[in-house]
Amino acid sequence: MRRVGSLIVALALCAGPLTRTSTGQVQRDAERKVIIRLAPVYPELAKRMHVSGVVKLEIMIRANGSVKSAKALGGNPVLIQAAIDAVLKWKFETAPEDTAEVVQLTFDPR
C-alpha cells in the first residue's frame, strides 16, 4: 500500500502545478500573456507610512482574457486593495477556457 501512495505522489509531481478553474475543471497553469497591464495606484496612506512590498494575488481569467476575480494570497493590507483594483483592469490573451494565475505586484515608494 505504501508503494501505491508513493507512486501517486510521484505522478502528481510529474504532472506539474494544477489549478481549478471556476467551472471546477482541473488544468495546468498556462501562464497566459498579459496584453494590457495597468500599474497600481500607490495608496496615499502607504506613501505617508513609507510602506513598500509585494502583493501576491490569485486571479481568475475568463476565456476572453478579462479578469473575473482576484483574491489576495499575501502582502501588506495597506497595499492589497490597490493591487486588486489594478489587476481587475488587466487584459490577457484569449484561451479556450477560464484559467487561474498567480501574480505579484511590487510597490516601491520611490
C-alpha positions, 0 to 999 in steps of 0.5 A: 500500500505504501508503494501505491501512495508513493507512486501517486505522489510521484505522478502528481509531481510529474504532472506539474502545478494544477489549478481549478478553474471556476467551472471546477475543471482541473488544468495546468497553469498556462501562464497566459500573456498579459496584453494590457497591464495597468500599474497600481495606484500607490495608496496615499496612506502607504506613501505617508507610512513609507510602506513598500512590498509585494502583493501576491494575488490569485486571479481568475481569467475568463476565456476572453482574457478579462479578469473575473476575480482576484483574491489576495494570497499575501502582502501588506493590507495597506497595499492589497486593495490597490493591487486588486483594483489594478489587476481587475483592469488587466487584459490577457490573451484569449484561451479556450477556457477560464484559467487561474494565475498567480501574480505579484505586484511590487510597490516601491515608494520611490 
